[in-house]
């Protein structure tokens, strides 16, 4: 007896092929598994795109494909919220959800609020291209310069932990590690 393909597989293949045509330089991975850093388990993604913006800023896009035989069951808010949780769980830059049945108006409003792109792909009709890709990406100067001056008790055996725990003299009581974290956070804010 022949093995029947799982429902929606043909739709996932069509979406993946379409995405590869949009940007031949991008790496489009079909039926990809991504490690969930919180649990260490692998999660299945219908498609996963590795690309970059301007050849410099890496971008990962989680793509979900929702195919339904029942045309009355448009995707709703719950579908969007579930997908957003999936995007966050695998730490993707952003996500696109393709539907063969469309979306309710509340679902589209929720998707916009959550920075999720919604696209339709119907049989015998041109596919939607995301009107916008919304993603969170933070960058900062990758170098934090730490200059150690002066004589410290026991400096002969000074460890990184000793250094990071030292209190800075020129600021209100703050240790070196907190100052580095503050400088990095400020760099992120300035770059955004």
C-alpha positions in Angstrom: 0.0 0.0 0.0 1.5 3.4 -1.0 2.3 5.8 1.8 0.1 8.9 1.6 1.9 12.3 1.9 1.0 14.2 5.0 -1.7 16.9 4.4 -0.3 20.3 3.3 3.0 18.9 2.1 2.3 19.9 -1.5 1.5 23.5 -0.4 4.8 23.7 1.7 6.8 22.6 -1.4 5.0 25.2 -3.5 5.7 28.0 -1.0 9.4 26.9 -0.6 9.9 26.9 -4.4 8.2 30.3 -4.7 10.5 31.8 -1.9 13.6 30.5 -3.6 12.6 32.2 -6.9 12.1 35.5 -5.0 15.8 35.5 -4.0 18.0 32.9 -5.6 20.9 34.0 -3.4 19.0 33.2 -0.2 19.3 29.8 1.4 15.7 28.4 1.5 15.6 25.2 3.6 12.4 23.0 3.2 11.1 21.0 6.1 13.9 22.3 8.3 14.5 21.6 12.0 15.8 24.3 14.3 17.0 23.9 17.8 14.9 25.5 20.5 17.6 27.1 22.7 15.3 26.9 25.8 14.7 23.1 25.6 17.5 21.8 23.4 14.9 20.0 21.3 14.4 20.5 17.6 11.3 22.1 16.1 10.1 21.5 12.6 9.7 24.6 10.3 7.9 24.3 7.0 10.6 26.5 5.5 13.5 28.5 6.9 15.4 31.2 5.1 19.0 32.3 5.8 19.8 35.6 4.0 21.2 39.0 4.7 20.3 42.6 4.3 22.8 44.4 2.1 25.1 41.4 2.3 26.0 42.4 5.9 23.2 42.0 8.4 22.2 38.3 8.8 18.5 37.6 8.7 16.7 34.3 9.5 13.1 34.0 8.5 10.8 31.3 9.8 8.1 30.4 7.3 4.8 28.6 8.2 2.5 27.2 5.6 -1.2 26.7 6.4 -3.2 24.7 3.8 -6.8 24.0 4.4 -9.4 22.2 2.3 -12.1 24.2 4.1 -12.1 27.7 2.5 -14.3 29.0 5.3 -11.6 28.5 7.9 -9.5 31.6 7.4 -6.6 31.9 9.8 -7.5 33.8 13.0 -5.8 35.5 15.9 -4.9 32.3 17.6 -3.0 31.1 14.6 -1.0 34.3 14.5 -0.2 34.2 18.3 0.9 30.6 18.0 3.2 31.4 15.1 4.7 34.4 16.9 5.5 32.2 19.9 7.2 29.7 17.5 9.2 32.5 15.9 10.4 33.7 19.3 11.1 30.1 20.5 13.7 29.5 17.8 15.0 33.1 17.9 14.3 33.8 14.2 14.7 37.4 13.0 11.1 37.4 11.7 8.4 35.2 10.3 6.0 34.9 7.4 2.9 32.8 7.4 1.4 31.6 4.1 -2.2 30.6 3.9 -4.2 28.9 1.2 -7.4 30.2 2.7 -6.6 33.7 3.8 -6.9 35.6 7.1 -9.6 37.2 9.1 -9.3 41.0 9.6 -8.6 40.6 13.4 -5.8 38.1 12.5 -4.2 40.7 10.1 -4.5 43.4 12.8 -2.8 41.1 15.3 -0.1 40.1 12.8 0.7 43.8 12.2 0.9 44.4 16.0 3.2 41.4 16.4 5.4 42.1 13.4 4.4 38.9 11.5 4.0 39.0 7.7 0.8 37.3 6.3 0.7 36.2 2.7 -1.9 34.2 0.6 -1.0 31.6 -1.9 -4.1 30.3 -3.8 -4.2 27.8 -6.6 -4.0 29.3 -10.1 -3.4 32.8 -8.7 -0.2 34.9 -8.2 1.2 34.5 -4.8 1.4 37.4 -2.3 4.8 38.9 -1.7 5.2 40.3 1.8 4.5 44.0 1.7 7.0 44.4 4.5 9.3 42.3 6.6 9.3 43.5 10.2 12.1 42.2 12.4 14.0 43.1 15.5 17.8 43.2 15.0 20.1 44.9 17.4 23.7 45.6 16.8 26.4 47.4 18.7 30.1 48.2 18.3 31.6 44.7 18.7 34.6 46.2 20.7 34.5 47.3 24.3 37.8 48.7 25.3 38.8 48.2 29.0 41.9 50.0 30.1 43.4 48.9 33.5 45.6 51.6 35.1 47.1 51.8 38.6 48.4 49.3 41.1 46.0 46.8 42.6 46.5 44.7 45.7 47.6 41.2 44.6 47.7 42.2 41.0 50.2 39.5 40.4 47.4 37.0 40.7 44.5 39.2 39.4 41.8 37.1 37.7 39.0 38.3 35.3 36.5 37.9 38.1 38.6 40.1 40.3 38.8 42.7 37.6 35.1 42.6 36.8 34.1 42.9 40.4 36.3 46.0 41.0 34.4 49.3 41.6 34.9 52.1 39.3 36.2 55.3 40.9 34.8 57.9 38.4 31.1 56.8 38.6 28.6 56.2 41.3 29.3 52.8 42.8 29.4 50.4 39.9 31.5 47.4 39.1 33.4 47.0 35.9 31.1 44.2 34.5 28.1 46.4 35.0 29.8 49.3 33.3 30.6 47.1 30.3 27.0 45.9 30.1 25.8 49.5 30.3 28.2 50.6 27.5 26.9 47.7 25.3 23.3 48.5 25.9 23.9 52.2 25.1 25.6 51.1 21.9 22.6 49.0 20.9 20.2 52.0 21.6 22.4 54.3 19.5 22.6 51.9 16.6 18.9 51.3 16.5 
